[in-house]
C-alpha cells in the first residue's frame, strides 16, 4: 500500500506523526515521507531522530493553502493530523480553533483534490460525536467537510475518509503523562475530574495501525471507528499510584463525563465489522451508490440495530487496573 508512495503528514511532529513515521519506515519502503508542520524546533528535533533519505521536512501551516500546494505536489497519500486539540484552550480561543480545525481542513482537502492526491484520511476524535465543546464541534465540521469533499472530486482520483478514535495513551497533553509528571514531582494525591468519568482507551501504536489499515479499506466518505476498550479515570489513577488518594477537582470547561464514538442518531448509518465500525455518509455522491457493508479490502460488515450507540460507559469491554498498568508499560510510561 505504501511502498514507493509519497506520503505527507500534516502536524507530523506530534505524537501520532512520529510513531507513524517510525512504523512506515519499519514496514514499508516509501519514496518520500513529508512532515508538514509549523514548529521549526520540533522539526529540528525530529530530524535528529528520523534522518532516512526519504524524509522531507516542510515548514508550513494548514491555514496557508498556497504553502500546502507546494508541499503536496506529486504526493500520493495524505494523513491529516494537524489540529488544535486542547478542549479548554479551544473554549478560550474559539476563532483560533476554527481557523486551524475547520478552515485548515478545507485547505487540506481542496489542495489534495487540486494536486490529484490518491487517498486522504483525516484524524478525528470521539469528541466530534454529539459535541458539547468547540474542539469537538470544530472536528465534527471538519469530518463533514472531508466526507462531502468526495462529491466534488470530479475526474480526479482523490478519495477522502475519516478515522475517529478516543484517548491515546501517552500522547502529549493526555492524562497519563500528566499523572506521571505529578508523581515524579512528589504528588501526594492525583486529581481526577469526576469519580464516574470514563474514556475510550487506545495506544499510540494501535491508533497508527488502525489508520494505516483504513487506507486499504476505504472507498471514500466513511468514518472509521475502532472497537477499543474503555477505562475509568479512577482506575487509571489507581494503576499509576495505588497507594495515593485521588482528589476530585471538577469537570473542566467543555468536558464530558463519558464519550461517544457512534451516536444513536447515526445507528441507521453504522456498519459493524469484526474490529471496527463504519459510519456511512449521510449524502449520496455523484458517482453513484457505494455498498459500505463490503469494504475495499473485501471485509464484510452488518448494519447495527436501530438505536445502537457506541459509548464509553456502556462499552462491554472495560480495562481493569492491571490491564491499564500493562498498557502503560507498553507505552513506555
N, C-alpha and C positions, 0 to 999 in steps of 0.2 A: 504493500500500500504506500509506503513512504520511501522506498528505495529510489534513488535518482530523482527525487522530488525537491522542489524549492519550497520551504516552509517558513511562514512568517508568524511570529507570536507577538501580539500586542501585549504590553505590560509584561514582557518576557523576563524581567529581572526579579519578579516576585517569586513567592514560594512555588507556585504551580509551574511557572516558566522554567525555573532552574531544574526541578525534578523532571519536567517534560523533556528538556534538552538532554539530560542525563540518560533517560530512557530511550529516546530516539537514537542517540549515538551508540548505545549499547546493543540495540536490537536491529537497527536498520543502517542503510548507507545512503543518507540523504545527500543531494547535490549541494544544497545550501540550507542553513538554518539562520534566519534573520531575526534578531532581537530588536524589537521596536519599542522604545520607552523613552521617558523624558528625564530620567535621573542619570546624569553622567557618572556620578560616583558609583552607583550600583552597577552600571555597565562596566566601569573600570574594574571593579572587584570581581564581576562575573568573568571578565576576560582573563583574569589571572587563573581562574579555575577551568574554564572551558576555552582552550586555545586550539581546538581542532581546526584544520584547514577549511572546513566547510562553514565555519561560524562567521557571521557578519553582525555588526553592531551598528544600529541606526538610531541616532537621537531624533526624537520627534514625539509629538502629542497627537492623540487621536482626534483632538479638536481641530487639527490642521489637515484639511483634506488634500491640499497640494503636496504636503510633505508625505502623506500616506501614499499618494500616487507615485512618487519617486521610489519609495521603499517597496511597493508592491509590484513593480514591473517584473514580468516573467515568473511570477510566483504561482505555484500550483495549489497550495493548501494554506489556509489562514486559520489560526486559533486566536479568537478574540478574548483575551483575559484581562485587558486593561479596564479598570473601574475604580471609582471612589466607593469604598466598601464599609466604612465605619458608620454605624447607624446614628449615634449621637452627632457626629461631625456633619452628616448629611442634614440632620434636623436643624442644625445651627447655620449651615451654609448651603441652603437649598439650590440656589442658582448654579453654584459650582458643581454640585452633584448632577444636575440636569445637563449642564454643558458637556460633562465627560460621559455620563452613562447613557444619555439619550442622543444628544447631538453627535457625540463621538461614535456611538453605534451606527447612526445613519451614515457618517463619513466612511466607516469601515465597510459596510455592505455596498454602498454606492461605488466606492473605489474598487472593491473586489469585482463587481459586475463590469465596470469600465475596463479593468485590466484582464478580464476573462479568466479569473481565478477559478479553478475547478470546484473546490469544496471549501466551505467555510463553516466552522462551528463556533458559536458564541457561548461563553460560560455564564451561567445564570446562578440563581440561589433559591433556596426554599423560601426566602423572604419575598420572592416575587409572586408567590401563590397566596391569594387573599391578603394583599399587603396592607399593613397599618402604618408603615413608616415610609419616608420619602425614598430611602435607599431601595426598599422593596418595590415601591411604585415605579421608580425610575428603571429598575431592571425588568419589571413587567412590561413597561413601554418598549424597552429595548428588545425583549423577547418577541413582542408583537411586530416590531419593525423587521426583525430578521425573518420571521415566518412569512410575512406579507411580501418581502423582497423577492421571494420565489415567483411572484406573479408579474414582476417587471424585468425579468432577465432576458426576455425576447429570445433571440437565437444564440445567446451566449451559453457556454457550458456550465455556468455557475449554479451551484445548488447550496442552499444555506439551511442549517438546523441549529438547535439549541440543546445544551446539556444543563440540567438543573440538579444540584445536589446540596447536601447540608453542611454542617460544620466540619471543617478539615482539621484533623488532629495535628497540632504543631505548627499550623500556618501562622504567619506574623499577625499579631493583634488578637489572636484567639485565646481562649480561656486557659488552656493547658500551659503554654509558655508564661502566661501571666501568673498562674499559680506557682510555677517553678521559680520565677523571679522573686516572688514574695517569700517563698521558702528559703531560697538562697540568702535572702536579706534578713532571715531570722524571724519571720512572722510567727505569731503565737496562735493565730486563727486565720481561716480562709474566708473571704467574702463570697457569698452567693446571693443572687438577686431574689430568688424565691425558692422555698423548700420543695415545691412541686414541679419546678421547671424541668422540661425535657428538651432534648435536641436530637436530630439525626446525626449520626457519627460515621465519618469516613476517613480513612488515612489518605495522606497525600498521594501515595503510590496507587491506591485504589482509584482515586479520582483521575489521575493521569491515564491509567489503564482503561478506565471507562470511556474517557474522551477519545482516546485513540481507537478503541473498538467501535465507537459510534460512527467514525468515518467510513468504515466498511459496511455499516448497517443502514446509513442514511439514504433516503430518497429525496429529501428536501422538504422542509416545512414542519418536521416533527420536533417535539420537545422530549428528549430522552431523560428518564429519571431512574437512577439505580435503586435496586432493592438493598437497603442497608439497615443496620440496626439503629436503635435509639439508645440514649443514655440519660440517666437522671443526673442533674448537676450536683446533687448532694453525693452521689456515688463517685463522681469524678473527683470531688474533694477528698472523699474517704480513701480512694485508690492512691492518691498522691500523699496524703498525710493522715493516716488512720488515727494517729494519736492526738490530733488537733480538733478543736471545736470549730464549727462554722458560724459565721455571723451574717444574718440576713440584712442586706443593705437596700433592698427595694428594686423594682424593675426600672431600668433606665429609660430615658425618653425614646419612644418608638419601638420598644422591645415587646415581644410576645412571650406568653407563658409557655406555649407549645408551638411547633412549626408544622406546616402542611406542605407537601410537595405535589400531590394530586388532589385538587379540590373536588368536593362532591358535585359542584356545579359543572365540572368537566367530566363526570363519570361516563356520559354518553360518548365522549371522545377518547376515553382512556383504554388502551390495549395492554394486557398483561403478558409479558414474556417470562422465560424462566428466571432471569436475573435482573430484569428491569421492566419499567413501564414506558409506554409511548403515549404522549398526548397529541392527538391528531390536530391539524389546523382547523379552525372554525370556518375558514373560507375555502372555496374551490378555486384551484388555479387554472389559468388559461389553457394549460397543456393537457387538461382533462383529469379524470378521476384516478387517484392512486390508491391501491389497496395496502393500507398501512398495517394490516394484520399479518402480512408477509414482508419482512424487510429485505434490503438489498443483499444481505448475506444468506438469504433463504430460510431464516428462522421464522417460526410461526407463533403467533400470539392469539389471545382470545379477548374479546371485549368484556370488560368488568361489569358487575351487576349495577343496576341503577342505584345511585346514592353512594357508591363506593368512595371512600376518602382515605388517602394515604397520609396519616397524621402521626407525629412523633409520639404522642401519648397513647394512641390506640394501636401502634405498631406491634405486631405479635412477637417481634424479635428485639429483645432488650438485652443490653450488656450488663453483667454483674460487675462487682468491684474487681474481681480477678481478671475478667475479660478486659476491662479498661486499663488495668495495670500492664497486662501483656501487650495491648496495642500501643500504649505509651512507650514501652520498651522498644517495640519495633520501629516506632517513630523517632527513637533516639532521645527520649525525654525522661 
